[in-house]
Amino acid sequence: MKTISTFLWSIIEKIAIFCLSILFKIIHKDLTEEAKDGFLQFIKFGLVGVTNTVISYLINVVVLLLLKPYEVSWDFVAANIIAFILSVLWSFMLNSIFVFKKEEGEKRNPWKTLLKTYIAYGFTGIVLNNILSFIWINLFGISKYIAPLINLIISIPVNFFMNKLWAFKSE
């Protein structure tokens, strides 16, 4: 008997492959197994990202609530830092299990991979998003409330490839 998560993943997988096959037909390309596998890996990465976002937000709120009685002015900074550290750890664990699985015989130092994961998320989440936000807001006049959503179009794929080709790459 399939578990609920396995059942849900099979539905997501079928929908994703169907959409990808339509896209490949439109551009008159053959859909290879390698393209399917890469696309499904990206979908899994995105799903981990959704859980990561929820975890990060919940941690942020909990820290804010815990610090509220102390009335400190830096509560949001502490909440952001703690949420970042713990949510990237969460993401690392899920990506290790579901997205960038270690193949049999593959050598990968988990501590080195974890450090690279923090660097990748730090780059895309802090450096890249701030540069992009500056461009969208100051050069194009886009709302500061919309800019972070536009950033996702660039930062998610960059983060995926940094993790795939660098952080989780075998030694």
DSSP file (Angstrom, degrees, kcal/mol; ACC not computed):
  #  RESIDUE AA STRUCTURE BP1 BP2  ACC     N-H-->O    O-->H-N    N-H-->O    O-->H-N    TCO  KAPPA ALPHA  PHI   PSI    X-CA   Y-CA   Z-CA
    1    1 A M              0   0    0      0, 0.0     2,-0.2     0, 0.0     0, 0.0   0.000 360.0 360.0 360.0 132.6    0.0    0.0    0.0
    2    2 A K        -     0   0    0      1,-0.1     2,-0.1     2,-0.1     3,-0.0  -0.465 360.0-122.7 -76.2 145.9    1.3    3.4   -1.0
    3    3 A T     >  -     0   0    0     -2,-0.2     4,-2.5     1,-0.1     5,-0.2  -0.416  28.5-107.5 -78.2 165.1    1.7    6.1    1.6
    4    4 A I  H  > S+     0   0    0      1,-0.2     4,-3.0     2,-0.2     5,-0.2   0.906 120.2  51.1 -60.8 -42.3   -0.1    9.4    1.2
    5    5 A S  H  > S+     0   0    0      2,-0.2     4,-2.6     1,-0.2    -1,-0.2   0.892 110.7  48.3 -65.6 -37.9    3.2   11.2    0.3
    6    6 A T  H  > S+     0   0    0      2,-0.2     4,-2.2     1,-0.2    -1,-0.2   0.914 113.3  48.4 -65.7 -42.0    4.1    8.6   -2.3
    7    7 A F  H  X S+     0   0    0     -4,-2.5     4,-1.7     2,-0.2    -2,-0.2   0.935 113.1  46.8 -62.3 -47.5    0.6    8.8   -3.8
    8    8 A L  H  X S+     0   0    0     -4,-3.0     4,-2.6     1,-0.2    -2,-0.2   0.902 111.3  51.9 -62.6 -41.4    0.8   12.6   -3.9
    9    9 A W  H  X S+     0   0    0     -4,-2.6     4,-3.1     1,-0.2    -1,-0.2   0.897 106.1  54.4 -63.5 -38.8    4.2   12.6   -5.4
   10   10 A S  H  X S+     0   0    0     -4,-2.2     4,-2.0     2,-0.2    -1,-0.2   0.880 110.3  46.9 -63.3 -36.1    3.1   10.2   -8.1
   11   11 A I  H  X S+     0   0    0     -4,-1.7     4,-2.4     2,-0.2    -2,-0.2   0.937 113.9  46.9 -68.0 -47.0    0.3   12.7   -9.0
   12   12 A I  H  X S+     0   0    0     -4,-2.6     4,-2.8     1,-0.2    -2,-0.2   0.914 112.1  51.8 -59.8 -43.1    2.7   15.7   -9.0
   13   13 A E  H  X S+     0   0    0     -4,-3.1     4,-2.6     2,-0.2     5,-0.2   0.917 110.0  47.8 -60.9 -45.4    5.1   13.7  -11.1
   14   14 A K  H  X S+     0   0    0     -4,-2.0     4,-2.3     2,-0.2    -1,-0.2   0.914 114.1  46.6 -63.8 -43.1    2.5   12.8  -13.7
   15   15 A I  H  X S+     0   0    0     -4,-2.4     4,-2.5     2,-0.2    -2,-0.2   0.921 113.4  49.2 -64.4 -43.9    1.3   16.4  -13.9
   16   16 A A  H  X S+     0   0    0     -4,-2.8     4,-2.6    -5,-0.2    -2,-0.2   0.924 113.0  45.7 -63.0 -45.5    4.9   17.8  -14.2
   17   17 A I  H  X S+     0   0    0     -4,-2.6     4,-2.7     2,-0.2    -1,-0.2   0.890 111.7  52.8 -66.7 -38.6    5.9   15.3  -16.9
   18   18 A F  H  X S+     0   0    0     -4,-2.3     4,-1.9    -5,-0.2    -2,-0.2   0.948 112.4  44.4 -59.5 -48.8    2.7   16.0  -18.8
   19   19 A C  H  X S+     0   0    0     -4,-2.5     4,-2.3     1,-0.2    -2,-0.2   0.904 114.1  49.9 -62.7 -42.2    3.3   19.8  -18.7
   20   20 A L  H  X S+     0   0    0     -4,-2.6     4,-2.6     1,-0.2    -1,-0.2   0.897 108.3  52.7 -64.5 -39.9    7.0   19.3  -19.6
   21   21 A S  H  X S+     0   0    0     -4,-2.7     4,-2.0     2,-0.2    -1,-0.2   0.876 108.9  50.3 -64.9 -36.5    6.0   17.0  -22.6
   22   22 A I  H  X S+     0   0    0     -4,-1.9     4,-2.4     2,-0.2    -1,-0.2   0.934 110.7  49.5 -64.5 -45.3    3.7   19.7  -23.9
   23   23 A L  H  X S+     0   0    0     -4,-2.3     4,-1.9     1,-0.2    -2,-0.2   0.919 111.1  49.0 -59.1 -44.5    6.4   22.3  -23.6
   24   24 A F  H  <>S+     0   0    0     -4,-2.6     5,-2.8     1,-0.2     4,-0.2   0.862 110.1  51.5 -66.5 -34.9    8.9   20.1  -25.4
   25   25 A K  H ><5S+     0   0    0     -4,-2.0     3,-1.0     3,-0.2    -1,-0.2   0.902 108.0  52.9 -65.9 -39.8    6.3   19.5  -28.2
   26   26 A I  H 3<5S+     0   0    0     -4,-2.4    -2,-0.2     1,-0.3    -1,-0.2   0.896 114.5  40.6 -62.0 -40.2    5.8   23.2  -28.6
   27   27 A I  T 3<5S-     0   0    0     -4,-1.9    -1,-0.3    -5,-0.2    -2,-0.2   0.354 113.1-120.4 -92.4   7.6    9.5   23.8  -29.0
   28   28 A H  T < 5 +     0   0    0     -3,-1.0     2,-0.3    -4,-0.2    -3,-0.2   0.900  65.7 134.9  57.5  48.3    9.9   20.7  -31.2
   29   29 A K      < -     0   0    0     -5,-2.8     2,-0.4    -6,-0.1    -1,-0.2  -0.906  59.0-110.8-122.9 153.0   12.4   18.9  -29.0
   30   30 A D        -     0   0    0     -2,-0.3     2,-0.9     1,-0.0    -5,-0.0  -0.679  28.4-129.4 -81.7 135.5   12.6   15.3  -27.8
   31   31 A L        -     0   0    0     -2,-0.4     2,-0.1   -10,-0.1   -10,-0.0  -0.767  30.5-162.4 -87.6 108.7   11.9   14.8  -24.1
   32   32 A T     >  -     0   0    0     -2,-0.9     4,-2.2     1,-0.1     5,-0.1  -0.441  30.7-115.4 -88.3 162.8   14.8   12.7  -22.8
   33   33 A E  H  > S+     0   0    0      1,-0.2     4,-3.0     2,-0.2     5,-0.2   0.861 118.2  56.5 -62.4 -35.8   14.9   10.8  -19.5
   34   34 A E  H  > S+     0   0    0      2,-0.2     4,-2.4     1,-0.2    -1,-0.2   0.904 107.4  47.3 -63.6 -41.2   17.7   13.1  -18.4
   35   35 A A  H  > S+     0   0    0      2,-0.2     4,-2.4     1,-0.2    -2,-0.2   0.911 113.1  49.3 -65.9 -42.3   15.4   16.2  -19.0
   36   36 A K  H  X S+     0   0    0     -4,-2.2     4,-2.7     2,-0.2     5,-0.2   0.946 112.6  47.2 -59.8 -49.1   12.6   14.5  -17.1
   37   37 A D  H  X S+     0   0    0     -4,-3.0     4,-2.2     1,-0.2    -2,-0.2   0.912 113.0  48.4 -61.4 -43.8   14.8   13.5  -14.2
   38   38 A G  H  X S+     0   0    0     -4,-2.4     4,-1.9     2,-0.2    -1,-0.2   0.899 112.5  48.4 -63.5 -41.0   16.3   17.0  -14.0
   39   39 A F  H  X S+     0   0    0     -4,-2.4     4,-2.2     2,-0.2    -2,-0.2   0.915 111.8  48.7 -66.6 -43.1   12.9   18.7  -14.1
   40   40 A L  H  X S+     0   0    0     -4,-2.7     4,-2.5     1,-0.2    -1,-0.2   0.870 109.4  53.1 -65.0 -35.7   11.5   16.3  -11.4
   41   41 A Q  H  X S+     0   0    0     -4,-2.2     4,-2.3    -5,-0.2    -1,-0.2   0.896 108.8  49.9 -64.5 -39.6   14.5   17.1   -9.2
   42   42 A F  H  X S+     0   0    0     -4,-1.9     4,-2.2     2,-0.2    -2,-0.2   0.892 109.5  51.4 -65.0 -39.6   13.8   20.8   -9.6
   43   43 A I  H  X S+     0   0    0     -4,-2.2     4,-2.3     2,-0.2    -2,-0.2   0.926 110.2  48.9 -62.2 -45.1   10.2   20.2   -8.6
   44   44 A K  H  X S+     0   0    0     -4,-2.5     4,-2.6     1,-0.2    -2,-0.2   0.910 109.6  52.5 -60.9 -41.8   11.3   18.3   -5.5
   45   45 A F  H  X S+     0   0    0     -4,-2.3     4,-2.2     1,-0.2    -1,-0.2   0.907 109.3  49.9 -59.8 -41.9   13.7   21.2   -4.7
   46   46 A G  H  X S+     0   0    0     -4,-2.2     4,-1.8     2,-0.2    -2,-0.2   0.887 109.2  50.7 -63.7 -40.3   10.8   23.6   -5.0
   47   47 A L  H  X S+     0   0    0     -4,-2.3     4,-2.0     2,-0.2    -2,-0.2   0.898 110.0  49.6 -66.1 -40.2    8.6   21.5   -2.7
   48   48 A V  H  X S+     0   0    0     -4,-2.6     4,-2.6     1,-0.2    -1,-0.2   0.905 108.6  55.2 -61.4 -40.1   11.4   21.4   -0.2
   49   49 A G  H  X S+     0   0    0     -4,-2.2     4,-2.3     2,-0.2    -2,-0.2   0.859 104.3  52.9 -60.8 -37.1   11.6   25.2   -0.6
   50   50 A V  H  X S+     0   0    0     -4,-1.8     4,-2.0     2,-0.2    -1,-0.2   0.941 111.8  44.5 -64.5 -46.6    7.9   25.5    0.2
   51   51 A T  H  X S+     0   0    0     -4,-2.0     4,-2.7     1,-0.2    -2,-0.2   0.888 111.8  54.7 -64.4 -36.6    8.4   23.6    3.5
   52   52 A N  H  X S+     0   0    0     -4,-2.6     4,-2.7     1,-0.2    -1,-0.2   0.896 106.8  50.4 -61.8 -41.4   11.5   25.6    4.2
   53   53 A T  H  X S+     0   0    0     -4,-2.3     4,-2.4     2,-0.2    -1,-0.2   0.913 111.8  47.3 -63.8 -43.4    9.6   28.8    3.8
   54   54 A V  H  X S+     0   0    0     -4,-2.0     4,-2.7     2,-0.2    -2,-0.2   0.937 113.7  47.5 -63.9 -46.9    6.9   27.6    6.2
   55   55 A I  H  X S+     0   0    0     -4,-2.7     4,-2.7     1,-0.2     5,-0.2   0.925 112.0  50.5 -60.1 -45.8    9.5   26.4    8.8
   56   56 A S  H  X S+     0   0    0     -4,-2.7     4,-2.4     1,-0.2    -1,-0.2   0.922 112.1  46.7 -59.8 -45.6   11.4   29.7    8.5
   57   57 A Y  H  X S+     0   0    0     -4,-2.4     4,-2.5     2,-0.2    -1,-0.2   0.932 112.5  49.2 -64.0 -45.4    8.3   31.8    9.0
   58   58 A L  H  X S+     0   0    0     -4,-2.7     4,-2.5     1,-0.2    -2,-0.2   0.913 112.3  47.9 -62.1 -42.8    7.1   29.7   12.0
   59   59 A I  H  X S+     0   0    0     -4,-2.7     4,-2.7     2,-0.2     5,-0.2   0.923 110.5  53.0 -62.5 -43.4   10.6   29.9   13.7
   60   60 A N  H  X S+     0   0    0     -4,-2.4     4,-2.2    -5,-0.2    -2,-0.2   0.928 111.4  45.3 -57.4 -47.5   10.6   33.6   13.1
   61   61 A V  H  X S+     0   0    0     -4,-2.5     4,-2.5     2,-0.2    -1,-0.2   0.912 111.8  51.9 -64.3 -43.6    7.2   34.1   14.7
   62   62 A V  H  X S+     0   0    0     -4,-2.5     4,-2.6     1,-0.2    -2,-0.2   0.927 110.8  47.6 -60.4 -45.5    8.2   31.9   17.7
   63   63 A V  H  X S+     0   0    0     -4,-2.7     4,-2.2     2,-0.2    -1,-0.2   0.917 111.2  51.2 -63.1 -42.5   11.4   33.8   18.3
   64   64 A L  H  X S+     0   0    0     -4,-2.2     4,-1.1    -5,-0.2    -1,-0.2   0.916 112.3  46.8 -59.5 -42.4    9.5   37.1   18.1
   65   65 A L  H  < S+     0   0    0     -4,-2.5    -2,-0.2     1,-0.2    -1,-0.2   0.883 111.4  51.1 -67.6 -38.0    6.9   35.8   20.6
   66   66 A L  H  < S+     0   0    0     -4,-2.6    -1,-0.2     1,-0.2    -2,-0.2   0.854 115.2  42.4 -66.8 -34.1    9.6   34.5   23.0
   67   67 A L  H >X>S+     0   0    0     -4,-2.2     3,-1.4    -5,-0.2     4,-0.6   0.604  90.1  90.8 -88.0 -11.9   11.5   37.8   22.9
   68   68 A K  G ><5S+     0   0    0     -4,-1.1     3,-1.4     1,-0.3    -1,-0.2   0.874  80.9  55.9 -54.3 -43.8    8.3   40.0   23.2
   69   69 A P  G 345S+     0   0    0      0, 0.0    -1,-0.3     0, 0.0    -2,-0.1   0.767 105.0  54.6 -62.6 -21.5    8.4   40.1   27.0
   70   70 A Y  G <45S-     0   0    0     -3,-1.4    -2,-0.2    -4,-0.2    -3,-0.1   0.589  95.1-145.3 -88.2 -10.6   11.9   41.6   27.0
   71   71 A E  T <<5 +     0   0    0     -3,-1.4     2,-0.3    -4,-0.6    -3,-0.1   0.864  33.2 170.4  48.4  46.6   10.9   44.4   24.6
   72   72 A V    > < -     0   0    0     -5,-0.6     3,-0.9     1,-0.1    -1,-0.2  -0.633  37.3-139.5 -87.0 146.5   14.3   44.4   22.8
   73   73 A S  T 3  S+     0   0    0     -2,-0.3     3,-0.3     1,-0.2     4,-0.1   0.664  99.6  56.5 -78.6 -15.8   14.7   46.5   19.7
   74   74 A W  T 3>  +     0   0    0      1,-0.2     4,-2.2     2,-0.1     3,-0.4   0.158  68.6 114.4-102.0  17.4   16.6   43.8   17.9
   75   75 A D  H <> S+     0   0    0     -3,-0.9     4,-2.5     1,-0.2    -1,-0.2   0.877  76.2  51.6 -58.2 -40.4   14.0   41.0   18.2
   76   76 A F  H  > S+     0   0    0     -3,-0.3     4,-2.4     2,-0.2    -1,-0.2   0.837 108.3  52.3 -67.7 -31.6   13.4   40.9   14.4
   77   77 A V  H  > S+     0   0    0     -3,-0.4     4,-2.6     2,-0.2     5,-0.2   0.941 111.6  45.5 -67.8 -47.0   17.2   40.5   13.8
   78   78 A A  H  X S+     0   0    0     -4,-2.2     4,-2.7     1,-0.2     5,-0.3   0.913 113.5  50.6 -60.2 -43.0   17.5   37.6   16.2
   79   79 A A  H  X S+     0   0    0     -4,-2.5     4,-2.4    -5,-0.2    -2,-0.2   0.914 111.6  47.4 -62.8 -43.1   14.3   36.0   14.7
   80   80 A N  H  X S+     0   0    0     -4,-2.4     4,-2.4     2,-0.2    -2,-0.2   0.916 114.0  46.8 -65.0 -43.0   15.7   36.4   11.2
   81   81 A I  H  X S+     0   0    0     -4,-2.6     4,-2.6     2,-0.2     5,-0.2   0.945 115.5  44.1 -65.4 -48.5   19.1   34.9   12.1
   82   82 A I  H  X S+     0   0    0     -4,-2.7     4,-2.5     1,-0.2     5,-0.3   0.907 114.7  49.9 -64.1 -41.5   17.7   32.0   14.0
   83   83 A A  H  X S+     0   0    0     -4,-2.4     4,-2.5    -5,-0.3     5,-0.3   0.902 111.9  48.9 -63.5 -40.8   15.1   31.3   11.3
   84   84 A F  H  X S+     0   0    0     -4,-2.4     4,-2.3    -5,-0.2     5,-0.3   0.956 112.8  46.5 -62.9 -50.3   17.8   31.4    8.6
   85   85 A I  H  X S+     0   0    0     -4,-2.6     4,-1.5     1,-0.2    -2,-0.2   0.930 119.7  38.8 -59.4 -48.2   20.1   29.0   10.5
   86   86 A L  H  X S+     0   0    0     -4,-2.5     4,-2.3    -5,-0.2    -1,-0.2   0.865 115.4  50.7 -75.5 -35.9   17.4   26.5   11.4
   87   87 A S  H  X S+     0   0    0     -4,-2.5     4,-2.6    -5,-0.3    -1,-0.2   0.868 109.9  50.0 -72.7 -33.4   15.5   26.6    8.1
   88   88 A V  H  X S+     0   0    0     -4,-2.3     4,-2.8    -5,-0.3    -1,-0.2   0.889 110.5  51.0 -68.6 -37.3   18.7   26.1    6.0
   89   89 A L  H  X S+     0   0    0     -4,-1.5     4,-2.4    -5,-0.3    -2,-0.2   0.929 110.9  48.9 -61.0 -44.7   19.5   23.1    8.2
   90   90 A W  H  X S+     0   0    0     -4,-2.3     4,-2.5     2,-0.2     5,-0.2   0.932 112.3  48.2 -57.8 -48.2   16.0   21.8    7.6
   91   91 A S  H  X S+     0   0    0     -4,-2.6     4,-3.1     1,-0.2     5,-0.3   0.905 109.5  52.9 -61.4 -43.2   16.4   22.4    3.8
   92   92 A F  H  X S+     0   0    0     -4,-2.8     4,-2.3     2,-0.2    -1,-0.2   0.927 110.5  47.7 -57.9 -46.5   19.8   20.7    3.9
   93   93 A M  H  X S+     0   0    0     -4,-2.4     4,-1.6     2,-0.2    -2,-0.2   0.942 115.7  42.8 -63.6 -47.9   18.3   17.6    5.6
   94   94 A L  H  X>S+     0   0    0     -4,-2.5     4,-3.2     1,-0.2     5,-0.6   0.908 114.3  50.5 -66.9 -40.9   15.3   17.3    3.2
   95   95 A N  I  X>S+     0   0    0     -4,-3.1     5,-3.3    -5,-0.2     4,-1.0   0.881 109.2  52.8 -63.3 -36.4   17.4   18.0    0.1
   96   96 A S  I  <5S+     0   0    0     -4,-2.3     6,-0.5    -5,-0.3    -1,-0.2   0.862 118.4  36.2 -64.3 -35.7   19.9   15.3    1.2
   97   97 A I  I  <5S+     0   0    0     -4,-1.6    -2,-0.2    -5,-0.2    -1,-0.2   0.894 133.9  16.7 -85.5 -43.3   17.1   12.8    1.6
   98   98 A F  I  <5S+     0   0    0     -4,-3.2    -3,-0.2    -5,-0.2     3,-0.2   0.758 129.6  27.7-107.8 -28.8   14.7   13.6   -1.3
   99   99 A V  I  <<S+     0   0    0     -4,-1.0     2,-0.5    -5,-0.6    -3,-0.2   0.891 125.6  26.6-105.5 -55.3   16.4   15.8   -3.9
  100  100 A F  S   <S-     0   0    0     -5,-3.3    -1,-0.1    -6,-0.1    -2,-0.1  -0.511  80.2-175.8-112.0  61.7   20.2   15.3   -4.0
  101  101 A K        -     0   0    0     -2,-0.5     2,-0.5    -3,-0.2    -4,-0.1  -0.277  30.6-113.3 -62.3 140.5   20.4   11.7   -2.8
  102  102 A K        -     0   0    0     -6,-0.5    -1,-0.1     1,-0.0     3,-0.1  -0.642  33.5-135.0 -76.0 123.9   23.8   10.3   -2.3
  103  103 A E    >   -     0   0    0     -2,-0.5     3,-2.1     1,-0.1     2,-0.1  -0.366  35.2 -80.0 -76.1 158.7   24.3    7.5   -4.8
  104  104 A E  T 3  S+     0   0    0      1,-0.3    -1,-0.1    -2,-0.1     3,-0.1  -0.400 119.5  11.7 -61.4 128.6   25.8    4.2   -3.8
  105  105 A G  T 3  S+     0   0    0      1,-0.3    -1,-0.3    -2,-0.1     2,-0.2   0.326  94.8 135.5  85.1  -7.2   29.6    4.5   -3.6
  106  106 A E    <   -     0   0    0     -3,-2.1     2,-0.5     1,-0.0    -1,-0.3  -0.542  47.7-142.5 -75.9 137.8   29.4    8.3   -3.9
  107  107 A K        +     0   0    0     -2,-0.2    64,-3.1    -3,-0.1     2,-0.3  -0.897  31.4 156.6-105.3 125.3   31.7   10.2   -1.5
  108  108 A R        -     0   0    0     -2,-0.5    62,-0.1    62,-0.2     3,-0.1  -0.936  37.3-136.0-149.4 121.4   30.3   13.4    0.0
  109  109 A N     >  -     0   0    0     -2,-0.3     4,-2.6     1,-0.2     5,-0.2  -0.685  14.0-153.3 -78.6 115.6   31.4   15.0    3.3
  110  110 A P  H  > S+     0   0    0      0, 0.0     4,-2.4     0, 0.0    -1,-0.2   0.850  92.7  50.2 -62.1 -34.7   28.2   16.0    5.1
  111  111 A W  H  > S+     0   0    0      2,-0.2     4,-2.3     1,-0.2     5,-0.2   0.907 112.6  46.2 -69.3 -41.1   29.8   18.9    7.0
  112  112 A K  H  > S+     0   0    0      2,-0.2     4,-2.3     1,-0.2    -1,-0.2   0.899 113.8  49.4 -66.3 -40.6   31.4   20.3    3.9
  113  113 A T  H  X S+     0   0    0     -4,-2.6     4,-2.1     2,-0.2    -2,-0.2   0.900 110.4  50.7 -64.5 -41.4   28.0   20.0    2.0
  114  114 A L  H  X S+     0   0    0     -4,-2.4     4,-2.3     2,-0.2    -2,-0.2   0.924 110.3  49.1 -62.6 -44.9   26.2   21.7    4.9
  115  115 A L  H  X S+     0   0    0     -4,-2.3     4,-2.1     1,-0.2    -2,-0.2   0.921 112.0  48.6 -60.5 -44.6   28.7   24.6    4.9
  116  116 A K  H  X S+     0   0    0     -4,-2.3     4,-2.8     1,-0.2    -1,-0.2   0.855 108.4  55.1 -64.3 -34.4   28.3   25.0    1.1
  117  117 A T  H  X S+     0   0    0     -4,-2.1     4,-2.8     2,-0.2     5,-0.3   0.924 107.8  48.4 -64.3 -44.2   24.5   24.9    1.5
  118  118 A Y  H  X S+     0   0    0     -4,-2.3     4,-2.5     1,-0.2    -2,-0.2   0.899 112.6  49.0 -61.5 -39.8   24.7   27.8    4.0
  119  119 A I  H  X S+     0   0    0     -4,-2.1     4,-2.8     2,-0.2    -2,-0.2   0.929 112.0  48.4 -65.1 -44.9   26.9   29.7    1.5
  120  120 A A  H  X S+     0   0    0     -4,-2.8     4,-2.6     2,-0.2     5,-0.3   0.938 115.8  42.7 -61.4 -48.0   24.5   29.0   -1.4
  121  121 A Y  H  X S+     0   0    0     -4,-2.8     4,-2.8     1,-0.2     5,-0.3   0.875 114.1  52.1 -67.9 -36.3   21.4   30.1    0.6
  122  122 A G  H  X>S+     0   0    0     -4,-2.5     4,-1.9    -5,-0.3     5,-1.3   0.913 111.2  47.6 -64.1 -42.2   23.3   33.0    2.0
  123  123 A F  I  <>S+     0   0    0     -4,-2.8     5,-3.4     3,-0.2     6,-0.4   0.962 121.0  34.5 -63.6 -52.0   24.3   34.1   -1.5
  124  124 A T  I  <>S+     0   0    0     -4,-2.6     5,-1.2     3,-0.2    -2,-0.2   0.898 123.4  44.2 -72.6 -38.5   20.9   33.8   -3.1
  125  125 A G  I  <5S+     0   0    0     -4,-2.8    -3,-0.2    -5,-0.3    -1,-0.2   0.784 131.9  14.3 -78.9 -27.6   18.9   34.9    0.0
  126  126 A I  I  X5S+     0   0    0     -4,-1.9     4,-1.5    -5,-0.3    -3,-0.2   0.804 131.8  32.7-112.6 -60.1   21.0   37.8    1.1
  127  127 A V  I  ><S+     0   0    0     -5,-1.3     4,-2.3     2,-0.2     5,-0.2   0.984 124.4  37.9 -67.9 -60.4   23.4   39.0   -1.6
  128  128 A L  I  ><S+     0   0    0     -5,-3.4     4,-2.9     1,-0.2     5,-0.3   0.917 117.0  50.8 -61.9 -45.9   21.5   38.2   -4.8
  129  129 A N  H  ><S+     0   0    0     -5,-1.2     4,-2.4    -6,-0.4    -1,-0.2   0.868 111.5  48.4 -62.7 -35.8   18.1   39.2   -3.5
  130  130 A N  H  X S+     0   0    0     -4,-1.5     4,-2.3     2,-0.2    -1,-0.2   0.900 112.8  47.5 -70.7 -39.9   19.4   42.6   -2.3
  131  131 A I  H  X S+     0   0    0     -4,-2.3     4,-2.1     2,-0.2    -2,-0.2   0.951 115.5  45.2 -63.3 -48.4   21.1   43.3   -5.6
  132  132 A L  H  X S+     0   0    0     -4,-2.9     4,-3.0     1,-0.2     5,-0.2   0.912 112.0  51.9 -62.5 -42.8   18.0   42.3   -7.5
  133  133 A S  H  X S+     0   0    0     -4,-2.4     4,-3.0    -5,-0.3     5,-0.4   0.918 108.0  52.1 -60.5 -43.0   15.7   44.3   -5.2
  134  134 A F  H  X>S+     0   0    0     -4,-2.3     4,-2.5     2,-0.2     5,-0.7   0.927 112.6  45.8 -57.4 -45.3   17.9   47.4   -5.6
  135  135 A I  I  X>S+     0   0    0     -4,-2.1     4,-1.7     3,-0.2     5,-1.4   0.954 116.0  44.1 -63.8 -51.4   17.7   47.0   -9.4
  136  136 A W  I  <5S+     0   0    0     -4,-3.0     6,-2.8     3,-0.2     4,-0.4   0.922 122.9  36.5 -60.8 -45.3   13.9   46.4   -9.5
  137  137 A I  I  X5S+     0   0    0     -4,-3.0     4,-0.5     4,-0.2    -2,-0.2   0.945 127.4  30.6 -76.8 -49.7   13.1   49.2   -7.0
  138  138 A N  I  <5S+     0   0    0     -4,-2.5    -3,-0.2    -5,-0.4    -2,-0.2   0.806 129.9  31.3 -86.1 -30.5   15.6   51.9   -7.8
  139  139 A L  I  <<S+     0   0    0     -4,-1.7    -3,-0.2    -5,-0.7    -2,-0.1   0.817 132.5  27.2 -96.7 -34.3   16.1   51.4  -11.6
  140  140 A F  T  4<S-     0   0    0     -5,-1.4    -3,-0.2    -4,-0.4    -2,-0.1   0.500  96.2-126.0-108.0  -6.0   12.7   50.1  -12.7
  141  141 A G     <  +     0   0    0     -4,-0.5    -4,-0.2    -6,-0.3     2,-0.2   0.748  50.3 160.6  69.8  23.6   10.5   51.7  -10.0
  142  142 A I        -     0   0    0     -6,-2.8    -1,-0.2    -7,-0.2    -2,-0.1  -0.542  48.6 -94.4 -79.0 144.8    8.9   48.4   -9.0
  143  143 A S    >>  -     0   0    0     -2,-0.2     4,-2.4     1,-0.1     3,-0.8  -0.236  22.9-129.6 -58.0 141.5    7.2   48.2   -5.7
  144  144 A K  T 34 S+     0   0    0      1,-0.2    -1,-0.1     2,-0.2    -7,-0.1   0.641 111.1  56.9 -67.8 -13.0    9.3   46.9   -2.8
  145  145 A Y  T 34 S+     0   0    0      2,-0.1    -1,-0.2     1,-0.1     4,-0.2   0.694 112.2  39.3 -88.3 -21.6    6.5   44.6   -2.0
  146  146 A I  T X> S+     0   0    0     -3,-0.8     4,-1.7     2,-0.1     3,-1.0   0.761  99.1  76.2 -94.1 -32.0    6.5   43.1   -5.5
  147  147 A A  H 3X S+     0   0    0     -4,-2.4     4,-2.5     1,-0.3     5,-0.2   0.863  90.7  54.6 -51.7 -45.0   10.3   43.0   -5.9
  148  148 A P  H 3> S+     0   0    0      0, 0.0     4,-1.1     0, 0.0    -1,-0.3   0.845 107.1  52.0 -61.8 -30.4   10.9   39.9   -3.7
  149  149 A L  H <> S+     0   0    0     -3,-1.0     4,-0.6    -4,-0.2     3,-0.2   0.897 110.0  47.6 -70.4 -39.3    8.4   37.9   -5.7
  150  150 A I  H >X S+     0   0    0     -4,-1.7     3,-1.1     1,-0.2     4,-0.6   0.884 104.8  61.8 -66.2 -38.0   10.2   38.8   -8.9
  151  151 A N  H >X S+     0   0    0     -4,-2.5     4,-3.6     1,-0.2     3,-1.3   0.858  92.7  65.4 -55.3 -36.4   13.5   37.8   -7.2
  152  152 A L  H 3X S+     0   0    0     -4,-1.1     4,-1.8     1,-0.3    -1,-0.2   0.837  91.0  63.1 -58.2 -34.1   12.2   34.3   -6.8
  153  153 A I  H << S+     0   0    0     -3,-1.1    -1,-0.3    -4,-0.6    -2,-0.2   0.823 119.1  25.8 -60.9 -30.7   12.2   33.8  -10.6
  154  154 A I  H <X S+     0   0    0     -3,-1.3     4,-1.9    -4,-0.6    -2,-0.2   0.841 121.0  51.8 -98.4 -45.4   15.9   34.2  -10.6
  155  155 A S  H  X S+     0   0    0     -4,-3.6     4,-2.7     1,-0.2     5,-0.2   0.839 104.0  56.1 -70.4 -33.6   17.0   33.2   -7.1
  156  156 A I  H  X S+     0   0    0     -4,-1.8     4,-2.7    -5,-0.3    -1,-0.2   0.969 111.7  41.4 -65.1 -52.0   15.3   29.8   -7.0
  157  157 A P  H  > S+     0   0    0      0, 0.0     4,-2.6     0, 0.0     5,-0.2   0.909 116.0  50.8 -61.5 -39.0   17.0   28.4  -10.1
  158  158 A V  H  X S+     0   0    0     -4,-1.9     4,-2.4     1,-0.2    -2,-0.2   0.935 112.5  46.8 -61.9 -44.7   20.3   30.0   -9.1
  159  159 A N  H  X S+     0   0    0     -4,-2.7     4,-2.4     2,-0.2     5,-0.2   0.907 111.1  52.6 -62.3 -42.6   20.0   28.3   -5.7
  160  160 A F  H  X S+     0   0    0     -4,-2.7     4,-3.1     1,-0.2     5,-0.2   0.946 112.7  43.3 -57.9 -50.3   19.0   25.0   -7.3
  161  161 A F  H  X S+     0   0    0     -4,-2.6     4,-2.8     1,-0.2     5,-0.3   0.858 111.7  53.8 -69.6 -34.2   22.0   25.0   -9.6
  162  162 A M  H  X>S+     0   0    0     -4,-2.4     5,-2.4    -5,-0.2     4,-1.1   0.910 115.1  41.6 -63.2 -40.6   24.4   26.1   -6.8
  163  163 A N  I  <>S+     0   0    0     -4,-2.4     5,-3.2     3,-0.2    -2,-0.2   0.933 119.9  43.1 -71.0 -45.9   23.2   23.2   -4.6
  164  164 A K  I  <5S+     0   0    0     -4,-3.1    -2,-0.2    -5,-0.2    -3,-0.2   0.936 124.9  31.3 -65.7 -48.6   23.1   20.7   -7.4
  165  165 A L  I  <5S+     0   0    0     -4,-2.8    -1,-0.2    -5,-0.2    -3,-0.2   0.579 137.5  11.8 -92.4 -10.3   26.4   21.5   -9.1
  166  166 A W  I ><5S+     0   0    0     -4,-1.1     3,-0.8    -5,-0.3    -3,-0.2   0.631 122.9  42.0-129.7 -63.4   28.4   22.7   -6.1
  167  167 A A  I 3 <S+     0   0    0     -5,-2.4   -51,-0.2     1,-0.2   -50,-0.2   0.919 126.6  30.0 -63.1 -46.1   27.1   22.1   -2.6
  168  168 A F  T 3 <S+     0   0    0     -5,-3.2    -1,-0.2    -6,-0.2     2,-0.2   0.275  89.8 125.8 -98.8  11.4   25.8   18.5   -3.1
  169  169 A K    <   -     0   0    0     -3,-0.8    -4,-0.1    -6,-0.2    -5,-0.0  -0.467  66.0-111.5 -70.4 138.6   28.4   17.5   -5.7
  170  170 A S              0   0    0     -2,-0.2   -62,-0.2     1,-0.1    -1,-0.1  -0.306 360.0 360.0 -69.9 156.6   30.3   14.4   -4.9
  171  171 A E              0   0    0    -64,-3.1    -1,-0.1    -2,-0.0   -63,-0.1   0.457 360.0 360.0 -82.8 360.0   34.0   14.7   -4.1
